Amino acid sequence: MAKKLTLDFLKTEAASGAFLGLAAIAALIVANSALSETYFYWLKSEHAFQAGPLSLTLSVSEWIKEGLMAIFFLVVGLEIKYEIRRGELSDPKKLATPVIAALGGMLAPAGVYLALSGPLGGPAGGWPIPLATDIAFALAIFALVGRGLPSSLRVFLLTLAIVDDLGAIALIAVLFSAGVDWVPLAWAAGLLAVLSIASRRRIAAPLWVMAFAVVWWLSVSAGLSTSLAAVAFAAVVPVSPRAEDAQSPLKEAMHDLHPYVAYLILPLFAFAKAGVSFAGLSLDQLLAPLVLSIAAGLFFGKQIGVLGAAWLTSALRLGARPSQSTWLQLYGVALLCGVGFTMSLFIGALAFPGAIDSPAQVQVKLGVLMGSVLSGVLGAVVLAIASSKRRATGGVSSDY
């Protein structure tokens, strides 16, 4: 059952990568067309929501980032909990290499960013941006060019990306949750505690939905990133089915929400965040310190960190390569980890808050797009070469 859920997850994520790509391309086209002014006006326009005594006014961009992306992080939290309890992360022997590789893939990009940003005069606060991996894009590219490669590589990439997500969530908690209002936060924590106890009994699905909405509203009121509230909510959803249920609430929620996240929420987020106008864009703007630091962190930092940490883990015999894989194949996977896109744009919006078309946001988008495209293209080329070499040897992998 764990293997089937993982395979279903991989198929959904890989297919959604095409929708993400189309949404990003559409955003770039619209932002550089006659509709550009309408596009940015729509993203900045504010809309109010009221339900009884509860009211909230946010811009369209903020509704997508704080509202819809909370559902994305809920699914991420559910996936992480499932993998820890039942999936790949439940076996310590399988964890060492991808976990250490993920840590290397977070440390090296931060180091590359800071090493460039300081001398170039860029802002130091953007170092978390190149740390994340966009699992949907990475798996989509792998699915396109990775036919014939060992299935263990896919699981390695999935596990690494999940650990990346954990790291990104931890960073959001530490760096981007200042100025919290403790009263609504205490109410949210109390509600989660009640749910944790009540979840031992059967709770109807509508009550889970209502509880999530209340926790979300309380986190917004508290000034806390809704991504953290969503992951905390996922932690109290039961992973084991009740005797009278066919499947657990956690698996039911993952099954129901994942298609909406993969095919609607993430593409909509990409459409809202990837749009950057090239009108009047100068070479100086394209080579701005923030742009170069983010791009270098994603492209150079990720491949150095992931491959270097995987090699070190193998050399020290702390772990092993994925079964039947080669170092060339692992290098291709390390390159794909540099496709940051969705998560990098999300962290960029937190690191440099402001208008969707502000100079800092434009530079974040340019850096993320540049680093992600370079990583994705070279990763696809390397994996295609590795796949053809494996087919030429009849599916037998060499050491390299």
DOSE-365644 format. One line per 5 residues: their letters; for each residue x, y, z of C-alpha. Coordinates in Angstrom, 2 decimals. Layout:
N
a> X/Y/Z ~ ... $
This chain:
400
makkl> 0.00/0.00/0.00 ~ 2.86/2.38/0.84 ~ 4.50/1.63/-2.53 ~ 1.21/2.22/-4.42 ~ 0.66/5.56/-2.66 $
tldfl> 4.21/6.63/-3.49 ~ 3.79/5.65/-7.17 ~ 0.45/7.50/-7.38 ~ 2.14/10.53/-5.84 ~ 4.98/10.37/-8.39 $
kteaa> 2.58/10.12/-11.35 ~ 0.47/13.05/-10.15 ~ 3.48/15.25/-9.42 ~ 5.17/14.41/-12.72 ~ 2.03/15.17/-14.76 $
sgafl> 1.39/18.42/-12.89 ~ 4.83/19.64/-13.94 ~ 3.46/20.17/-17.46 ~ 0.65/22.37/-16.06 ~ 3.18/24.31/-13.98 $
glaai> 5.31/24.91/-17.04 ~ 2.35/26.10/-19.11 ~ 1.21/28.40/-16.28 ~ 4.68/29.93/-15.97 ~ 4.94/30.47/-19.73 $
aaliv> 1.44/31.99/-19.78 ~ 2.42/34.39/-16.98 ~ 5.51/35.53/-18.87 ~ 3.50/36.02/-22.08 ~ 0.72/37.98/-20.35 $
ansal> 3.21/40.10/-18.36 ~ 4.87/41.12/-21.64 ~ 1.71/41.72/-23.66 ~ -0.97/44.39/-23.91 ~ -2.61/42.68/-20.91 $
setyf> 0.38/43.41/-18.66 ~ -1.23/46.34/-16.84 ~ -4.45/44.36/-16.29 ~ -2.46/41.35/-15.03 ~ -0.57/43.29/-12.37 $
ywlks> -3.65/45.34/-11.42 ~ -5.61/42.09/-10.89 ~ -2.89/40.65/-8.68 ~ -2.79/43.80/-6.52 ~ -6.58/44.25/-6.30 $
ehafq> -7.97/43.64/-2.82 ~ -10.96/41.45/-2.03 ~ -12.74/41.00/1.29 ~ -14.12/37.79/2.74 ~ -16.62/37.79/5.59 $
agpls> -18.28/34.93/7.45 ~ -20.25/36.14/10.45 ~ -17.91/38.06/12.76 ~ -14.84/36.93/10.81 ~ -13.59/39.23/8.06 $
ltlsv> -10.37/39.45/6.08 ~ -9.20/41.68/3.23 ~ -6.23/40.61/1.09 ~ -4.99/41.20/-2.43 ~ -5.40/38.45/-5.04 $
sewik> -1.67/37.74/-4.77 ~ -1.96/37.42/-0.98 ~ -5.07/35.22/-1.20 ~ -3.13/32.83/-3.44 ~ 0.02/32.91/-1.26 $
eglma> -1.65/32.74/2.16 ~ -4.90/30.99/1.21 ~ -4.47/28.49/-1.61 ~ -0.84/27.73/-0.78 ~ -1.93/26.79/2.74 $
ifflv> -3.74/23.84/1.15 ~ -0.53/22.97/-0.70 ~ 1.41/22.96/2.58 ~ -1.34/20.89/4.21 ~ -0.79/18.22/1.54 $
vglei> 2.99/18.51/2.00 ~ 2.52/18.01/5.73 ~ 0.29/14.98/5.17 ~ 2.85/13.47/2.78 ~ 5.70/14.06/5.21 $
kyeir> 3.76/12.46/8.07 ~ 2.82/9.46/5.92 ~ 6.39/8.94/4.70 ~ 7.71/9.12/8.29 ~ 5.12/6.70/9.63 $
rgels> 4.58/4.30/6.71 ~ 6.75/5.21/3.71 ~ 10.36/5.73/2.66 ~ 11.26/7.86/5.69 ~ 10.21/5.06/8.06 $
dpkkl> 13.30/2.95/7.24 ~ 16.47/4.51/8.71 ~ 18.67/2.42/6.40 ~ 17.13/4.04/3.31 ~ 17.26/7.50/4.78 $
atpvi> 20.96/8.24/5.26 ~ 21.99/9.12/1.70 ~ 18.96/11.22/0.62 ~ 18.77/13.00/3.99 ~ 22.47/13.90/4.03 $
aalgg> 22.27/14.82/0.33 ~ 19.30/17.09/1.10 ~ 21.24/18.77/3.92 ~ 24.18/19.31/1.57 ~ 21.70/20.64/-0.98 $
mlapa> 20.59/23.27/1.52 ~ 23.97/24.27/2.95 ~ 25.84/24.65/-0.35 ~ 23.28/26.93/-2.09 ~ 23.22/29.17/0.99 $
gvyla> 27.02/29.28/0.96 ~ 27.16/30.07/-2.77 ~ 24.53/32.81/-2.37 ~ 26.34/34.47/0.54 ~ 29.76/34.10/-1.13 $
lsgpl> 28.48/36.01/-4.17 ~ 26.03/38.40/-2.54 ~ 28.55/39.96/-0.16 ~ 31.24/40.93/-2.68 ~ 28.63/41.99/-5.26 $
ggpag> 26.81/44.18/-2.75 ~ 23.57/42.21/-2.77 ~ 21.14/41.70/0.14 ~ 22.17/38.94/2.55 ~ 18.54/38.19/3.45 $
gwpip> 17.85/36.23/0.26 ~ 20.01/33.22/1.13 ~ 17.03/30.90/1.92 ~ 15.59/31.35/-1.61 ~ 17.81/28.83/-3.49 $
latdi> 17.50/26.14/-0.81 ~ 14.23/24.53/-1.96 ~ 13.44/22.04/-4.74 ~ 10.23/22.13/-6.80 ~ 9.25/18.47/-6.68 $
afala> 6.59/18.78/-9.40 ~ 8.97/20.25/-11.98 ~ 11.84/17.95/-10.99 ~ 9.71/14.80/-11.27 ~ 8.14/15.99/-14.52 $
ifalv> 11.58/16.37/-16.12 ~ 12.68/13.02/-14.69 ~ 9.57/11.36/-16.15 ~ 10.27/12.86/-19.59 ~ 13.92/11.80/-19.90 $
grglp> 14.36/9.13/-17.25 ~ 12.73/6.15/-18.94 ~ 14.83/3.08/-18.31 ~ 16.56/4.52/-15.25 ~ 16.30/2.63/-11.93 $
sslrv> 13.07/3.29/-10.03 ~ 15.23/3.75/-6.92 ~ 16.36/7.09/-8.39 ~ 12.77/8.36/-8.44 ~ 12.30/7.39/-4.80 $
flltl> 15.66/9.01/-3.97 ~ 14.53/12.26/-5.63 ~ 11.16/12.11/-3.85 ~ 12.74/11.49/-0.44 ~ 15.30/14.24/-0.96 $
aivdd> 12.57/16.68/-1.98 ~ 10.48/15.80/1.08 ~ 13.44/16.48/3.38 ~ 13.96/19.73/1.43 ~ 10.35/20.64/2.18 $
lgaia> 10.93/19.98/5.88 ~ 13.96/22.24/5.80 ~ 12.05/24.98/3.97 ~ 9.21/24.80/6.49 ~ 11.68/25.01/9.38 $
liavl> 13.28/28.08/7.79 ~ 9.90/29.74/7.35 ~ 9.16/29.08/11.02 ~ 12.45/30.56/12.23 ~ 12.96/33.45/9.81 $
fsagv> 9.55/34.66/8.68 ~ 7.28/34.53/11.73 ~ 8.27/37.71/13.55 ~ 5.72/40.00/15.19 ~ 3.33/37.21/16.12 $
dwvpl> 0.12/38.05/18.02 ~ 0.12/35.40/20.75 ~ -3.62/35.47/21.58 ~ -4.96/34.02/18.29 ~ -1.88/31.78/18.14 $
awaag> -2.79/30.36/21.56 ~ -6.36/29.71/20.36 ~ -4.98/27.92/17.29 ~ -2.66/25.79/19.43 ~ -5.53/24.95/21.77 $
llavl> -7.76/23.89/18.87 ~ -4.97/21.69/17.47 ~ -4.54/20.08/20.90 ~ -8.27/19.35/21.09 ~ -8.20/17.88/17.57 $
siasr> -5.22/15.70/18.47 ~ -7.18/14.18/21.35 ~ -10.49/14.01/19.48 ~ -8.87/12.37/16.44 ~ -8.69/9.12/18.41 $
rriaa> -12.41/8.93/17.75 ~ -14.06/9.21/14.35 ~ -14.40/12.84/13.18 ~ -16.59/13.60/10.17 ~ -14.84/15.12/7.15 $
plwvm> -16.84/18.42/7.27 ~ -15.60/19.00/10.83 ~ -11.98/18.59/9.68 ~ -12.61/21.18/6.94 ~ -14.19/23.63/9.39 $
afavv> -11.38/23.13/11.90 ~ -8.74/23.76/9.22 ~ -10.52/26.97/8.16 ~ -10.57/28.22/11.77 ~ -6.89/27.35/12.36 $
wwlsv> -6.01/29.09/9.08 ~ -7.92/32.26/10.05 ~ -6.33/32.29/13.51 ~ -2.84/31.96/12.00 ~ -3.51/34.89/9.63 $
sagls> -4.80/36.93/12.58 ~ -1.69/36.00/14.56 ~ 0.64/37.12/11.76 ~ 2.01/33.59/11.42 ~ 2.80/32.09/8.02 $
tslaa> -0.18/29.93/7.08 ~ 2.24/27.30/5.75 ~ 3.25/26.52/9.33 ~ -0.35/26.31/10.52 ~ -1.14/23.92/7.64 $
vafaa> 1.78/21.61/8.47 ~ 0.87/21.68/12.18 ~ -2.72/20.78/11.25 ~ -1.47/17.86/9.14 ~ 0.39/16.52/12.17 $
vvpvs> -2.87/15.83/14.04 ~ -4.62/14.04/11.15 ~ -4.71/10.28/11.96 ~ -2.48/8.08/9.80 ~ -4.19/4.81/10.81 $
praed> -7.75/3.93/9.73 ~ -10.52/3.36/12.25 ~ -11.95/-0.15/12.39 ~ -15.06/0.87/10.43 ~ -13.14/2.91/7.81 $
aqspl> -11.66/1.60/4.58 ~ -8.75/4.04/4.75 ~ -7.29/6.53/7.19 ~ -8.33/10.21/7.27 ~ -4.77/11.10/6.24 $
keamh> -4.79/8.97/3.08 ~ -8.33/10.08/2.26 ~ -7.31/13.74/2.54 ~ -4.20/13.17/0.42 ~ -6.23/11.37/-2.24 $
dlhpy> -8.91/14.08/-2.33 ~ -6.67/17.16/-2.18 ~ -3.65/16.16/-4.24 ~ -5.21/16.59/-7.72 ~ -6.50/20.07/-6.81 $
vayli> -3.06/21.05/-5.52 ~ -1.21/19.58/-8.50 ~ -3.48/20.78/-11.28 ~ -5.04/23.98/-9.90 ~ -3.31/25.55/-6.89 $
lplfa> 0.34/25.20/-7.96 ~ -0.30/26.28/-11.58 ~ -2.32/29.27/-10.30 ~ 0.52/30.18/-7.94 ~ 2.98/29.88/-10.84 $
fakag> 0.77/32.11/-12.99 ~ 0.61/34.71/-10.21 ~ 4.31/34.66/-9.31 ~ 6.21/33.91/-12.53 ~ 4.98/36.93/-14.47 $
vsfag> 7.80/39.40/-14.97 ~ 7.80/42.18/-17.53 ~ 10.93/42.45/-19.67 ~ 9.90/45.89/-20.94 ~ 12.77/48.28/-20.30 $
lsldq> 14.81/45.50/-18.67 ~ 18.48/46.45/-18.81 ~ 21.58/44.30/-18.66 ~ 22.33/45.84/-15.26 ~ 19.00/44.58/-13.91 $
llapl> 19.57/41.12/-15.39 ~ 23.01/40.98/-13.78 ~ 21.89/42.46/-10.45 ~ 23.58/40.89/-7.39 ~ 20.31/39.39/-6.13 $
vlsia> 19.58/37.79/-9.53 ~ 23.07/36.29/-9.92 ~ 23.26/35.09/-6.30 ~ 19.92/33.25/-6.49 ~ 20.68/31.75/-9.91 $
aglff> 24.15/30.61/-8.84 ~ 22.81/29.19/-5.58 ~ 20.25/27.08/-7.44 ~ 22.47/26.01/-10.34 ~ 25.91/25.59/-8.75 $
gkqig> 25.01/25.25/-5.07 ~ 22.41/22.51/-5.47 ~ 24.49/20.23/-7.69 ~ 27.62/20.68/-5.57 ~ 25.76/20.15/-2.30 $
vlgaa> 23.60/17.17/-3.31 ~ 26.23/15.24/-5.28 ~ 29.05/16.12/-2.88 ~ 27.06/15.04/0.18 ~ 25.94/11.81/-1.54 $
wltsa> 29.54/10.99/-2.50 ~ 30.80/11.76/1.02 ~ 28.07/9.58/2.54 ~ 29.08/6.69/0.29 ~ 32.82/7.21/0.87 $
lrlga> 32.36/7.21/4.65 ~ 30.00/4.21/4.36 ~ 27.24/6.06/6.17 ~ 24.87/5.14/3.36 ~ 24.78/3.87/-0.20 $
rpsqs> 23.74/5.05/-3.64 ~ 20.22/4.12/-4.77 ~ 20.25/0.52/-6.00 ~ 21.53/0.00/-9.58 ~ 22.29/3.70/-9.97 $
twlql> 25.48/5.36/-11.26 ~ 27.21/8.58/-10.31 ~ 26.26/10.07/-13.68 ~ 22.60/9.35/-12.93 ~ 22.97/10.86/-9.47 $
ygval> 24.58/13.94/-11.00 ~ 21.52/14.36/-13.22 ~ 19.26/14.11/-10.17 ~ 21.45/16.62/-8.30 ~ 20.98/19.06/-11.19 $
lcgvg> 17.20/18.60/-11.09 ~ 17.28/19.59/-7.42 ~ 18.28/23.06/-8.64 ~ 14.81/23.55/-10.11 ~ 13.51/25.66/-7.23 $
ftmsl> 10.65/27.53/-8.86 ~ 7.46/27.28/-6.73 ~ 9.06/26.97/-3.29 ~ 11.83/29.44/-4.13 ~ 9.29/32.01/-5.34 $
figal> 7.23/31.43/-2.18 ~ 10.24/31.99/0.09 ~ 11.27/34.97/-2.05 ~ 7.88/36.59/-1.43 ~ 8.45/36.18/2.32 $
afpga> 12.09/37.31/2.26 ~ 11.33/40.46/0.24 ~ 7.72/41.45/0.98 ~ 6.22/44.06/-1.29 ~ 4.28/44.59/-4.48 $
idspa> 4.22/41.77/-7.01 ~ 6.12/43.95/-9.52 ~ 8.49/45.64/-7.06 ~ 12.20/45.73/-8.06 ~ 13.13/43.11/-5.44 $
qvqvk> 10.34/40.75/-6.52 ~ 11.29/41.14/-10.19 ~ 14.90/40.26/-9.34 ~ 13.79/37.25/-7.28 ~ 11.73/35.98/-10.22 $
lgvlm> 14.58/36.51/-12.68 ~ 17.06/34.70/-10.42 ~ 14.73/31.78/-9.75 ~ 13.80/31.44/-13.43 ~ 17.43/31.63/-14.55 $
gsvls> 18.73/29.09/-12.02 ~ 15.77/26.73/-12.45 ~ 15.91/26.72/-16.27 ~ 19.68/26.12/-16.33 ~ 19.36/23.30/-13.79 $
gvlga> 16.38/21.72/-15.52 ~ 17.89/21.80/-19.03 ~ 21.31/20.47/-18.03 ~ 19.71/17.90/-15.70 ~ 17.53/16.66/-18.55 $
vvlai> 20.56/16.37/-20.87 ~ 22.62/14.46/-18.29 ~ 19.78/12.06/-17.44 ~ 19.03/11.48/-21.14 ~ 22.69/10.54/-21.70 $
asskr> 22.67/8.32/-18.59 ~ 19.45/6.64/-19.76 ~ 20.83/5.93/-23.24 ~ 24.05/4.52/-21.74 ~ 22.03/2.22/-19.49 $
ratgg> 19.91/0.99/-22.41 ~ 23.08/0.40/-24.44 ~ 24.40/-1.91/-21.71 ~ 21.11/-3.81/-21.46 ~ 20.02/-2.17/-18.22 $
vssdy> 23.24/-3.01/-16.37 ~ 24.70/-0.01/-14.54 ~ 28.42/0.55/-14.21 ~ 30.07/2.32/-11.30 ~ 29.98/5.59/-13.21 $
